[in-house]
Amino acid sequence: MGVKYKISNEKELYEELLKCYPDRIIFDLSKSDLYGDIIRLIGEKNIKPKEYLKRLGFSVQSCTKTSNTEEELINELLVYYPNKIITKFSSNLNIYRDIYKFSKKANLKPIEYIEKIGFKYKESNIYNEDELKQESQKMFPKGEYESLKQINDLNNNLYKSLDIIAKNYKINIMEYLESIGFERVGKKTNSLKGTFDAYTLSNLINNYDATGVELANLLNCTRENISRQVRTKKISTLNKKGWELPFNHNEINEVIDLINSKKYKKIGNNTAIEIFSGKNSNDFSKKAILYKKDNYIKCMFDITYEIKKALEQNLFDILNQKEFDQLNFLNKMWIEQGRDIENKNKVVKVDGKLRTELRNTSKSKNMDLDQYLDLLDYQLVDKRKSITDESILEVLKKYIVHDNVIKIKSKDEDYQYLNSLGNRRNCGGIKGLVNHFGYVYDKEKDTSAIVERHIKTIKERYIVKDNIIYISSYDHFYNVLSSLARQRHLTLDELIQQWGFERINNKQDLPEGYIPYDYRRDLQERLDLKWNDENIKLILEQLSENKSVYLDINSYFYYVLYLKSKAELTDINSIIKSLGFERSYIPTESSKENNKNVEDLLKDNKRKFIKEKVKELENIEIEYKNKNVKKVIIERNKKLVQTLKTLYQGKCQICGGEEPTIPVIQLSNGNIYSEVHHINAFSNAKYGQDDLEEIDSYKNTIVLCPYHHAYVHYSNGGYDKLVFDENNIPYLQNKDGLRVKINTNYHLKNCECK
């Protein structure tokens, strides 16, 4: 008959270990009664017993002899515990070793042995929920606390009790404190002690390319601290996501600025950001973002639309930091822009070490060097070509304004070419190159109407003193400027500096007595257009269970409530309560389903809106069909234009997306200026009313920005034919077959597509 073991699974082993070793310290492992069970459960896991026990939260120590007799042990215990109450075994490891040794001789468990020799073992004081609330109220009578560290420092037992009870409710400590009426206010802590989210740390290390050293540098702590937080937590306790909080607009903009700079990491005095990729090569495009400001930490695993778009546009799904460094080097050394219509890649000459590195990178991506450079919008220089001083002078002469003064805008097609040549020839960029050839460089200032309007707004609202300004990150104007900066591949501060201003980043740095611009009125007006109290109440009813509402903090609706709370100087819970509901922090299966249904409903509302507007376009066509064209053409055209612009919210269909690359023209009423273009022009009508009706149809119209309207009219002879590719994506095509993609389309249909 084989050996009969009393332990059948890991859970039973853990419970038995805890009984035998309540302080989680194991001496003389090989002599332990549980050693055989440990070896058996490890099985084929290819892990050492000591490492396995560490994962379960136990420390293995070698046993050294200290007390020779029980009397010596009792005398030693009285030194440390004169009241004969032992609250912690591991205060002195030598004593614990002796307790373990003598308890084994007596065939007793350590706690039983302690009682035998006249001592008591007592767990640290843990409060029940009623006691916890009373103790919290005594400590924070105003219902406000600064940080979890403050609680831990003032009353460690209270902190432990909060941790236990919060875990029972499957929420974090701050969420539980909020649920019982306590709010976190005041200064942030100067230490990360007590704020670690072991779940997120474990996820980053196990599933992403994060290392303990990187995380320690980012979080300004030791690598050992990171390791201890991850390794000493039981797997069953790693189920909280305390750092997985939604990013606000300011934080999203900071992340996008980092992405646009082709960097995975930024560590400043107060702020640190790092982007991590999936650990396996197949998961490289999967990203996680860790954000730390002072001692407040957030982590994003479900990437938002804006950030995902920026990552894709900047090739983060393909390139790592080393490859971005290569790209950055190429950006400094390219020598001219490709002039071929089919190939606008920058021309670059590479040799030596860089060429070897690029070739190795291309091989790792199963490409040859030319293919990889093409991916980066570069091409190798044609050796038959050379750039002479004469050819450079020919380009410079195009920008002479008077005498020997040259003016050139940064958006002109030759600006980058000349700037790169200046850097490559060690002249110090475009200014040095111009001076080298005997000219005076005078950079053309950006005086477009939109910039003038923004500068006027800054002067009217945001001046603190002289050229010093302050714009709240919650202000919609902050997002407008951030978007414009990203379009120009600048940070917000760089854009503002170009306009002659310096920005104060933190409100606490404002001079005493200065009152910032009240952005809340603008924010409230924007929210009231769609999210008035009546509409919010309708959504809350969809979410509620007996007037109790659980909110998914990653949902769009939560973000709406967050903005509304900022606009009204209140909090989310107060908004919910004012509308007749109570907030719940404990998710149920039905509440999760309700949240999902609401998100789907919001998406369905957009689909419904599009469907209604397309139907409206069809009805306009039917309403005026077969009537006298001369009488109705103007009225019908006006209705078509108005409905189309409403359908696309004034956004250009060729630019596409939430943030077009070409700056939009925003009217004083907040609407975007756009124009409706007839793909097949009126001048092409040849056969009277039928032909005019076909041309003046919503099926022949498209919403465009002024730039693209002029482009499709005049560039390359004009694009006057609507075509669809094999994936049913629409394009405008010219007579030579060149195409321009229509990126956003709700109303144009492929008549040949059945």
N, C-alpha and C positions, 0 to 999 in steps of 0.2 A: 504494500500500500504506500502511495506517495505521501510527501509531507503535506499536512493540512494547514493552510494559511487562514488567518482570521480576517485579513484585509482583502476586499475584492475589487476595489476601485480607488481612484485618486482622491475622491471626496472623503471616503472613509479613512484613508491614510492621513489626510490633512487634519481631520477631526481628532484622530488618535494622537498624532504628533503634538497638537495643541494641548491635549490633556497632559501628556508626558512632559512637554517642554513649553510651559505657558509663556515664558519669556523668549521663545523662539531661538534658544541657543542649545545646540546639541554637542555633548562631549563624548569622546570615544565612540564614534559612529559605528565602528565594526562590532562593538560589544552591545549595541542597542538591540532590544527585543524586536524592534521593527526593521532591523537591517535586511533580513530576508525578504520582507514584503517590499521594501524599497527597491532592492535589486530586481525582484520579479516584475514589478510594475514598470521599471525602466525598460525592460525587455530589449527590443531592437532599436531603441531611440538614439543609440550612439551618443550617449551623454553620460558624464561621470555623476556618481551619486551626490557628490558635494554640489555640483552645478545644478542638478535637478532640485535639490533641497533649497538652493538659493532662489530658484524660480517660484517655489512655494512660499518663500518668505522666511526661511530658517537659516541660521548661521551655524556652521560646523566648526568647532574649536577642538584643539588638542587638550587633553586633560593632564594637568601637572599637579603633583602632590603638594598640599599646603598644610592642613590640619591633620595631625596624626590620630587624634582621638575625638570622640564626640564632645567631650568636655571643652577641648580647645575650640571646636566649632561654635559651641554655645557662647563661650566668652567673646569670640570674634563677632558673632551676631549682635550681642548686647552693645558692642561699641557702635555699630551702625544703626541698630534698631532698639534703643533703650526701652521704648514702650512695648516691645515685643510684637509690633505690628509691621510686617514686611509688605510694602506696597509695590516694590519693584525688585525682581530677582537680580537683574544685571547691574545694580549699582556697584557691585564689586564682583568681578568675574571669578576671582579665587574662591570667594565664599560660595558662589553658585556651584563651582566645580565640587566643593566639599559636600554641599547639600545633595548634589546628584550622586556622589560616590556613596555617602552613608545611607541615602534612601534606597539605593540599589541593594546594598547589603541587607537592609531590613525588609527587602521585597515590598517596598511601598513606593507610591508616586511622590514626587517632591513636595506637593502641597500636603499630602497625608503625613509625610515625615516631619514637616515643619510643625504641624499641630501636635504630633507625638512628643516633640521636645519642648512644648510649651509656648510656641509662637503662633501667630495668626497671619494668613496671607489675605490681603484685601485688594480687590480691583480698585483702580483709580476711580474717583467719584464721577459717575455718569448720571446726568439729569434725565428724568422722563420729560415728555413734551410739556406738561403743565409747569414743571419746575423750571424748564428751560425758558419758557416765556416769561415767568416771573423774574428769573435771574437776568434775562436780557433787558427787561423793563427797568430793573434796578440800575443796571450798568449804563443804559442809554435811555434816560427818561424822556428825551425829546424825540426818540424814535430814529436817531441818526447816528451812524458810525462811519469812521474814516476808512477802514480797511479790514480785511480778514486778519492781517497781522496784528492790528490793534487789539482785536478780540482775543487772539491767541496769547498775546503778551499780557493782557489784563487778567484773563481767566482761561487757562489751558483746558480745564475740565469742560467749560462751556463750549469752547471751540470743538473739542472731541465730540461732545453731545450733539452739537449742530451737524457735524459731519455724518454721524450715525443716522440721525433722524432724516436728514436731507436724502441720504442714500436710500432709506426705506421708501421715500416718496419718488425716487428715481429722478431727482433734480439736484442742482448744485447748491452750495450753502447760500450764495447770494440770492438765488431764486427763492429759496425757502424763507430767508429773512424778509424778502420783499412781500411774500405771501402772508406773513404775520405782522406786517405793518412797519418794517424797518427799512430805511433808505440809506444807501451809501453816499456820503457827501464828503466835502473837504479834500485835503491833500492826499495824494497817492503815496503809497509806501516807497521807501528807498531800498527795500529788499524783496526778493522773490519768495522768501520763505513763506510757506503756507498757500502760495498762489499757483503752484504747479498743477497743470492738467496732465496727469500721467497717461491718460488715454491718447491725447493728441501727440504727446512726445513719442509714445510707443508706435502710433500709426505712422508718424513721419520717419522714424528710424527703420521700421520693418517694411513699409510699403513704398517709401520714397527714398531719394538719394541723400537724405539728411544723415549727418554723422553727429556723434556726441560732441566732438570738438566744435563743429560749425554752430550747433545749437547753443553751446556754452558761450561762444563769442557773441552770438546774436542776442542772447538773453543776459549777457554780462554776469555769468556765474561760472562755477567750475565744472569741468567735464565729469568729475566724480559725483557732483550734485545731480546732474542729468541722469547718470547711470543709476544712482541710488533710487531716484524717483521712479524709474522704469522697472528696474529689476526687483525692488522690494515690494512692489505692488502685486497682489494676487491677480491672476488673469480675470477672475470674477469681479474684481473691483474696478477694472479698467473699462467701465461702461458709461462713463460720463463724458460730456463734451463741453467742458466749461469754457474753453477758448473758442469754440465754434460759434461765433457771434456775427451778425450781419455787419458789413463794413458801411460806414456812412460815406457821403459824397466826397468829403475831403480825403478820406483814406483811400477810396477808389481812385481818385485823381492822382494821389501820390504814387499808387501802384502803377497806374498807366504811364505816368511820367518816367518811372523806372524802366518800364517795358520799352517805351519809345527811345530810351537812351541805350537800348540793347544790353542791359545789365540784369543779372539775376539777383544781385544783392546790393543793398545800400546800408551802411552803418554810420549814423551821425551822432551828434551829442545827445539828442533826446529821442530820436526815431531810428528804428532799424527795420528793414524789410528784406525778406529773402523769398525767392521763388524756388520751389523744389520740383523735380521731375520724378515720374514713376521709376521705381528701382530697376525693373527689367527693361531691356531694349524695346520690347513690344509695347510697353506702357510709357515710353518716354514722353508722349504728348499729354499724358495725364499730369496735371499740375496741382500743387498745394502752395498757399501763400501764408507766410507767418509775418505778422505785423506787431511791432512793439513800440509804444510811445510812452516814455517814462517807464512806469512799471505796469502799464495796462497792456494786456496781450490779447490778440485775436488771431484766429487761424481760419483760412477759407479752403475747404476741399471742394465744395460745389461752386465752381467758378461762375461769376455773374456774366451776363451777356456782354457788357461793355469791356470787361477785362478779357474775356475769351476772344472777342473780336480783335483787340489790340495784340494779344498773343499770336493769333493767326497772321495778322498783317505784318508782324515783325519776325515771323518765322520761328517763334519759340517752340512750335511743335516739331521742328526739324533740327535746330541748332542749339548746341550747349554753349557755356560761357567761353570755352577755349575757341570755339568756332566763331563766336561773336567778336572775340579779340582779333581773330584773323580778318574778319569783315571790317572791323574798325581800322585795321592797318591798311586794308585795300582802299577804304574811303579816303585815306590821307594821301595815297600815292597814285590814284588813277590819273591818267594824263589827257583824256578827252572823252567827250560823249559820242557814242555811235550816232552817225547821221543817217543811217539807213532806215527807211520807213518801217521795215520789218524787224529791225534790231536796234533798239535804243540803248543797249547795254553800254556801261562805261568801259572804256578801253584801258587795260592795265598791263604793265609789264612786270612779271614776277620771275625771280630766279633764286638760286641758292637755297638757303634753309627754308624760306617761306614756301617756295615751290614744292619742296619735299613734304612739308607739313600739309599743304593743301592737297597734294596727291594722296597722302595717307588718309586724310579725312574723306576725300572722294571715294576711295576704295572701301572705307568702312560703311559708306552709304550705297555701295554697289553702283557707283557712277565713275565715269572717267573725269579727268580734270576739267575739260571743256564743259561737260554737263553740269558739274558742281558749280563752276563759276557762273554759268548761265542761270542757275537757280538763285544766285546772289545778285543777278543783274549785272554781271561783268563778262568781259570777253578778253582773251589774250591779244596783245598788240600784234598787228600785222607787221612783220619785220621789214617789209618793203617800204613801210611808211616811216617818216621822221618828222618831228615838229621843229620847224626852223623859226628863227627870230622874225623872218619876213611874214610867216603865216600867223604868228602871234600878233604882230603889228596890224595885220589886216583885220583881225578881230577887234583889237583895241580901237581902231579908227572909227568903228561903227558907233562908238559911245562918246566921241568928242563933242562937247557942247559949245565951247568957245575957247579960243587960244589953245592952250595945252591942257585944259581941264577935262577929265573923263568922269562921267556920271553913269553908274550902273546899279540897277536894283537887284536885290538878292534873289528875286523870283525870275529874273531874266535867264534865258537858256544858257548864256555863256558865263554866267557868274560862277557856277561850280567848277566849270572847266578852267577858268582863269585862276580861281582861288587854289585849286589843286596844283596847277602848274607852279604857282607862287610858292606853295609849300614844298613841292618836289625840288625846286631850284634853290631852296633855302633863302627865299626872299622875304618870308614872313607873310605868306598869303597873297591875296589879290592886291592889297595896297602896296606892298613891297614890289610886286611884279610891275605894277603901273609906274611906280617911281623909278624902277630900274630902266624903263624905256623912256625916261625923261618927261613923263606926264605927272599931273597932279590928280590924286584920287579924291573924288567927292561922292561918297555913297548917297544915292537917292533915298530920301526918307519916305517911309510909308505914310502917305497922306490920304488914303482911301476914306470914303465917307463913313464906313462902318467903324474904322479906327478913330476917326475924329469924334464920332458919336460916343464911343466908349470912353475916350479921354474926357469928353465933356461930362459924362455921367460920373466919372471918378472925381472930377473937380467939384461937382455939385454935392456929392454924397459922402465921399470917403476920405477927404483930406483931414489928417490929424494936425500936421504942422508943416509948412513949406511944401516939400515934395514927399513927405512921409504919409502913407495911407494905411488904412485898416479895412479889410473886407472879411466879414464872417464867412466861414466855410459852409454855413447853412444858407447863406444868401444865394438866390438863383443867379445873380450876376457873377458870383464866384465861379459857378459852373459854366456860364457863358464864356468867361475869359479862359478858363481851363481848357475848354473844348477848342477855342481858337488857338491857344498855345500848342496843343497837341497837333493840330492841323499843320502848324509851322515847325513841328519837331523841336519845340522849346519847352522849358518848364514855365510854370506860371510866373515865377520870380524873374526869369530871363525876359519874358514878354513885357512885364511891367517896367523892368529896367530899361528896355529899349524905348519905352515911351517917356522916360525921364522920372520915374517914381521909384521909391523904396517901400517895401511892404513890411508891416509889423505882423508877425505870424501868430503870436499868442496874445489873447485879450488881456492877460495880467501884465503885459508890458506896456499897456496904454498909459499915458500920463493921467494923473489924478484929476478928476473933473471932466474929462473928455467923455461925451456921450456918443456911442457908435450909431451909425444909421440903423433905423428900425426896419429890418428886412421882413419882419413878420407879417406886415400888412400885404406886401407883394406875395409872400408865400401863401397867406390865407386866401387871397384872391385867386391864385392859381389852383389851390386845392378846392375852393368852392365851386369852380367850374364843373368839377366832376364828383368831388368827394364832400358834399354837404352832409349835414347830420342825418338827413333822411336816407341818403344812399348808404352811409356807414351803418345805420341801424338795420337796413335790409340785409347787409352782409352779416352783421352780428346775429341776426335771427337765423340765418343759414348755418352759422357755426354753433349756436347755443344748444345746450341740453338742459332743459328746465332753468333757463336764464343764466346758466353757467357756461362761460366761453373759454375754451383753451385755444391759444394762439401759437402757431408755428412761427418761431422767431426768424426763420429764413424765408418766409412768404412775402409776397409783394404787398399784401394787405397790412401786415405788421409794419412794413416800411412806411405805408401811407399814414398809419396811426402815429408812428414815430415823428414824421414831419408835422403832422397836425398838432401833436403835443408841443413841439418846438414853437410853432406859430402862435399857440394859445398860452404859452408859458405854464403848462400843466404837465401831467404825466399820462401815460397810456391808460393806466387803471382808472384814473379819474374820468377820462373820456368815456370809457366803457360803462362806468357806474352812472354817469350823467344820462346815458341813453337807456338805463333800466336793466343793465346786465352786471354780472360779477365775473371777475377773471379767475380761471382755474389754472393751476400749475401742474396738475396731474393728468397726463394724456391717457385717454382710453382708445380702444380700437375705433369706436364710432366717432370720437372727436378727431382722430387722425384722418378718418375718411371724410369728415365734414370739411377739414382744411383742404384736402385734395380736391373735393368737389367745388369749393369756392375758387381755387386757383383755376380749375377747368372752366368755371363759369365766367371768370374775367377774360380768359382767352376766347371763350365762345362769344362774349359780348363784342369783341373786336371782329370776329368772323361775321357776326350778325350785322354789325355796322357796315362792313364791306359789301355784304350781300344786299343790304337795303339800298346803298348808294348806287351799286351797279344796276339794280332794278329801277331806280329812279332815272338813271341814264336811258334805259330802254324805254321807259314811259315817256320821257321827253321826245324821243324819236317818234314814237307812235302818235303822240299828241299832235305833232306838226306835220305828219306825213301827208302828202298829196294836197297841202294847202298852197296858196300863192306864195312862192318863194320870196318875192320882193317884200311882202308884208311881214313875213314871219322870220326871215333869216337872221335878223339882228336879235330878236327876242329869244329865239331858240339858241343861238350861239352864246348869249349871255347866260342862259340857264345851264348849258353844257359846261361852260367855263367855271361857273360857281360850284356846280356839283362835283366836277373833277378835282378842283382845288380842295374842296372839303374832304373828298375821298382820300387824297394823299397828304392832307394837312399842309398843303403848300410846298411839300418837299419834292425835289427834282427826282424823276424816275430813273435817270441815268446815274446821277450821284449815288442814290440809294442809301439805305441804312439810316441810323440815328444821327451819325456825325459825318456828313459829307466832307470830302477832301477839299472842295472849293468853299470858301467862307460864304455863308448865306447872308442875304440882305434882310434884316429884320425891321419891319415897319414900326411906327410909333405905337400902334395898337397891339404890338406883340406878335402879329402874324408874320409869316415868312413870305417875302415877295417872290412870285413865280409867274410863269407865262404858259399859256396853253398853245401848243404847236400842232398844226395840221400836217400830218406826215406826207400826204399827197396834197399839194397846194391847190387853192382855188383856181389858180391860173391854168391848171391842167384840165379843168372841166371843159368838155367839148360838145356835149350833146344835151344841153338844156337842164331842166329841173331834175331829172333822174340822176344825172351825173353830179349835180350840185349837192343833192341830198346824200349821195354816197360819200362825198368828200366831207360835208359838214355833219359827220356822224361821230359819235363817241368812239366808234371802232377805228377811226382815222385820226384820233387825237392823243396827245401825250403831254403830261405836265413836266416843264423843264425850268431850270434856273436860267437867268439871262445868258450866262456863259455858254451852256450847252445848246440853248436856243440858237444863238449865233453860230455855234460850231456845226450843228446839223444842217443849217442853211447854206453855209459858205465853205466849210473845210472840205478839201478834196472833191469839189464840185457839188457838194450837198448830198445828204442821205435821205432819199425820198421813197424808200421801199421798206415795208415791214416784212421780216422773214422770221422763221422759227427754226431752231436746230433740232437734232434728233431727240433732245431731252425736253423739247417744247419750250425752250427759253427764247424770248423774243429779242430781236436785234433790229437796228436800222441799218440799211445797206445802201451803198452808192453804186454808180454805174460800173465801177471797176471791181465790185465784189467786196470792197473793204466794209467792215462791220463795226458798229458801236453797240455794246450790250446795254439792254434795258434792265437795270438791276432790281427794280421794284415794279411789280405788275399785278394789278387786281382786275383790270377790265378788258385788256386786249386778249383776243382769242385766236387760236390757229384754226382757220376755217377748214384746213385739210386734215385736222386731227379729229378722228371719230371717237 
